[in-house]
Structure formats: C-alpha cells, structure tokens
Amino acid sequence: MAADEDIVDCVMSVDEALSEVEEALEDKKYSIALKRLREAREIINDLREDDEAEEDRQEMDMDVVKTLK
C-alpha cells in the first residue's frame, strides 16, 4: 500500500512541476522551466531507484528462502 501512495505522491509532484514549467514557458522564463523539469525528472528517478531497491530486496529474500529449504 505504501508503494501505491509513493506513486501517487510522485505523480502529483511531477504534475505540479509540469504546471510550473508551463507557466514559466508562457512567461519566457526558460531557466526556471529547465530547473523545474530537472526537479521532475529527479522525482521520477528517485521513485525508480526505490522500486529497483525493492526488487533487489525481494530477490534476496527469495534466495534466502531457497537456501534455507
């Protein structure tokens, strides 16, 4: 359940960042738009790293169970 909440939080954060990017582009504030785009990508990368770490933990757990059998 926590993973689902993390995904929703990530989507909401990225959506907010993209809204700010859109506003910055309309105002021709390109450096602000670029900064917010980078922040949005960082949010996505953090979520991806968390997901990969969870997969690694699951694989280790499976290996331990196999070893104990």
Z-matrix of the N, CA and C atoms (Angstrom, degrees):
N
C 1 1.449
C 2 1.528 1 111.12
N 3 1.317 2 116.33 1 -38.68
C 4 1.461 3 119.37 2 -179.87
C 5 1.525 4 111.00 3 -62.99
N 6 1.327 5 116.33 4 -34.95
C 7 1.463 6 119.80 5 179.02
C 8 1.522 7 110.64 6 -63.62
N 9 1.342 8 116.23 7 -39.91
C 10 1.464 9 119.80 8 177.75
C 11 1.525 10 110.57 9 -62.73
N 12 1.324 11 116.89 10 -40.86
C 13 1.459 12 120.78 11 178.85
C 14 1.524 13 110.62 12 -65.20
N 15 1.346 14 116.62 13 -37.78
C 16 1.465 15 120.67 14 177.77
C 17 1.525 16 110.64 15 -62.61
N 18 1.307 17 116.66 16 -40.82
C 19 1.466 18 120.85 17 -179.69
C 20 1.523 19 109.91 18 -65.81
N 21 1.321 20 116.55 19 -44.64
C 22 1.465 21 120.29 20 179.38
C 23 1.525 22 109.90 21 -62.42
N 24 1.338 23 117.26 22 -44.05
C 25 1.465 24 120.87 23 178.13
C 26 1.523 25 110.92 24 -60.52
N 27 1.323 26 116.28 25 -41.11
C 28 1.459 27 120.84 26 179.57
C 29 1.520 28 110.73 27 -63.38
N 30 1.328 29 116.78 28 -47.05
C 31 1.463 30 121.14 29 -179.46
C 32 1.527 31 110.02 30 -61.01
N 33 1.321 32 116.42 31 -42.95
C 34 1.466 33 119.61 32 -179.33
C 35 1.532 34 110.95 33 -65.25
N 36 1.333 35 116.97 34 -40.38
C 37 1.462 36 120.51 35 178.71
C 38 1.521 37 111.60 36 -65.66
N 39 1.329 38 116.30 37 -42.42
C 40 1.464 39 120.26 38 178.72
C 41 1.521 40 110.26 39 -66.00
N 42 1.334 41 117.15 40 -40.54
C 43 1.464 42 120.90 41 178.13
C 44 1.523 43 110.75 42 -60.50
N 45 1.316 44 116.57 43 -43.12
C 46 1.471 45 120.56 44 178.65
C 47 1.531 46 110.50 45 -63.68
N 48 1.323 47 115.35 46 -43.81
C 49 1.464 48 119.11 47 179.15
C 50 1.525 49 111.20 48 -62.19
N 51 1.325 50 117.06 49 -41.43
C 52 1.463 51 120.10 50 179.74
C 53 1.526 52 111.82 51 -66.97
N 54 1.311 53 117.18 52 -34.18
C 55 1.472 54 119.95 53 175.05
C 56 1.517 55 110.35 54 -62.86
N 57 1.331 56 115.98 55 -41.54
C 58 1.464 57 120.05 56 178.36
C 59 1.524 58 111.06 57 -67.71
N 60 1.327 59 116.68 58 -35.61
C 61 1.471 60 120.67 59 176.21
C 62 1.518 61 109.60 60 -62.01
N 63 1.322 62 115.94 61 -46.10
C 64 1.456 63 120.84 62 179.94
C 65 1.533 64 111.33 63 -58.37
N 66 1.323 65 116.25 64 -46.11
C 67 1.463 66 120.38 65 178.94
C 68 1.519 67 111.12 66 -62.85
N 69 1.332 68 115.96 67 -43.26
C 70 1.462 69 119.88 68 -179.33
C 71 1.526 70 111.10 69 -63.73
N 72 1.316 71 116.53 70 -39.12
C 73 1.467 72 119.57 71 178.51
C 74 1.528 73 111.50 72 -66.69
N 75 1.328 74 116.17 73 -39.32
C 76 1.465 75 119.48 74 177.74
C 77 1.519 76 111.04 75 -61.86
N 78 1.341 77 116.19 76 -34.24
C 79 1.462 78 121.13 77 179.46
C 80 1.532 79 112.25 78 -90.04
N 81 1.338 80 115.88 79 5.91
C 82 1.463 81 122.88 80 -179.38
C 83 1.527 82 112.21 81 57.92
N 84 1.338 83 115.61 82 37.42
C 85 1.467 84 122.38 83 175.85
C 86 1.526 85 107.00 84 -101.97
N 87 1.317 86 114.80 85 76.83
C 88 1.453 87 121.25 86 -170.44
C 89 1.532 88 113.12 87 -67.76
N 90 1.313 89 117.73 88 -35.14
C 91 1.467 90 119.02 89 -179.44
C 92 1.530 91 110.73 90 -66.98
N 93 1.326 92 117.43 91 -37.30
C 94 1.466 93 120.80 92 177.20
C 95 1.524 94 109.56 93 -67.05
N 96 1.329 95 116.66 94 -42.32
C 97 1.464 96 120.78 95 179.19
C 98 1.523 97 110.45 96 -60.96
N 99 1.307 98 117.38 97 -44.31
C 100 1.452 99 121.75 98 179.82
C 101 1.528 100 111.05 99 -63.91
N 102 1.314 101 116.18 100 -41.82
C 103 1.472 102 120.82 101 178.92
C 104 1.531 103 110.51 102 -61.15
N 105 1.313 104 117.17 103 -45.34
C 106 1.471 105 120.69 104 -178.81
C 107 1.536 106 111.10 105 -68.89
N 108 1.330 107 117.53 106 -35.08
C 109 1.464 108 120.05 107 175.22
C 110 1.521 109 110.81 108 -62.25
N 111 1.314 110 115.88 109 -42.84
C 112 1.469 111 120.05 110 178.55
C 113 1.529 112 110.75 111 -64.15
N 114 1.317 113 117.03 112 -38.64
C 115 1.463 114 120.57 113 177.77
C 116 1.526 115 110.72 114 -64.57
N 117 1.324 116 116.96 115 -40.86
C 118 1.462 117 120.62 116 178.65
C 119 1.525 118 110.40 117 -63.34
N 120 1.312 119 117.19 118 -42.65
C 121 1.472 120 120.46 119 178.04
C 122 1.523 121 111.00 120 -64.09
N 123 1.313 122 116.82 121 -37.24
C 124 1.464 123 120.57 122 178.45
C 125 1.533 124 110.91 123 -64.16
N 126 1.328 125 116.29 124 -40.32
C 127 1.463 126 120.68 125 177.30
C 128 1.527 127 109.70 126 -60.26
N 129 1.316 128 116.51 127 -45.15
C 130 1.466 129 121.39 128 179.96
C 131 1.526 130 110.43 129 -65.02
N 132 1.319 131 117.49 130 -43.00
C 133 1.459 132 120.59 131 179.44
C 134 1.524 133 111.59 132 -63.35
N 135 1.326 134 117.16 133 -39.64
C 136 1.466 135 120.47 134 177.49
C 137 1.521 136 110.70 135 -60.67
N 138 1.320 137 116.83 136 -43.59
C 139 1.458 138 120.71 137 178.64
C 140 1.528 139 110.27 138 -64.48
N 141 1.320 140 116.92 139 -40.97
C 142 1.465 141 121.20 140 178.78
C 143 1.527 142 110.20 141 -62.35
N 144 1.329 143 117.54 142 -43.95
C 145 1.465 144 120.99 143 178.90
C 146 1.523 145 111.27 144 -63.34
N 147 1.327 146 116.98 145 -40.65
C 148 1.466 147 120.42 146 176.93
C 149 1.522 148 110.54 147 -61.43
N 150 1.325 149 117.04 148 -41.41
C 151 1.457 150 121.64 149 -179.94
C 152 1.521 151 110.69 150 -64.95
N 153 1.326 152 116.64 151 -43.63
C 154 1.459 153 120.36 152 179.70
C 155 1.519 154 110.94 153 -65.57
N 156 1.330 155 117.41 154 -37.81
C 157 1.463 156 120.99 155 178.08
C 158 1.526 157 110.18 156 -64.57
N 159 1.325 158 117.01 157 -39.27
C 160 1.467 159 121.43 158 178.01
C 161 1.523 160 110.19 159 -63.72
N 162 1.328 161 117.63 160 -41.63
C 163 1.463 162 121.43 161 178.09
C 164 1.519 163 110.42 162 -62.87
N 165 1.348 164 117.11 163 -40.99
C 166 1.460 165 120.98 164 178.54
C 167 1.525 166 110.53 165 -62.70
N 168 1.343 167 117.65 166 -41.48
C 169 1.466 168 121.18 167 179.11
C 170 1.522 169 110.30 168 -64.00
N 171 1.326 170 116.86 169 -40.51
C 172 1.460 171 120.24 170 179.32
C 173 1.524 172 110.95 171 -64.27
N 174 1.321 173 117.00 172 -40.46
C 175 1.463 174 120.51 173 178.33
C 176 1.523 175 110.53 174 -64.46
N 177 1.326 176 117.64 175 -41.50
C 178 1.457 177 121.09 176 178.53
C 179 1.520 178 110.46 177 -63.77
N 180 1.316 179 117.09 178 -42.28
C 181 1.468 180 120.94 179 177.75
C 182 1.518 181 110.91 180 -59.91
N 183 1.322 182 116.68 181 -43.10
C 184 1.469 183 120.43 182 179.27
C 185 1.527 184 110.59 183 -64.34
N 186 1.332 185 117.22 184 -40.22
C 187 1.458 186 120.49 185 178.35
C 188 1.530 187 111.55 186 -64.03
N 189 1.323 188 117.07 187 -39.25
C 190 1.462 189 121.19 188 178.75
C 191 1.516 190 109.74 189 -65.09
N 192 1.330 191 117.45 190 -43.91
C 193 1.463 192 121.18 191 179.56
C 194 1.526 193 110.08 192 -62.28
N 195 1.335 194 117.55 193 -42.87
C 196 1.463 195 120.69 194 178.72
C 197 1.513 196 111.29 195 -63.03
N 198 1.323 197 116.56 196 -39.74
C 199 1.450 198 121.49 197 -179.43
C 200 1.534 199 110.96 198 -66.84
N 201 1.306 200 116.91 199 -38.03
C 202 1.461 201 121.34 200 -178.27
C 203 1.525 202 112.74 201 -73.97
N 204 1.318 203 117.62 202 -20.99
C 205 1.484 204 120.22 203 -179.20
C 206 1.479 205 112.64 204 -72.21
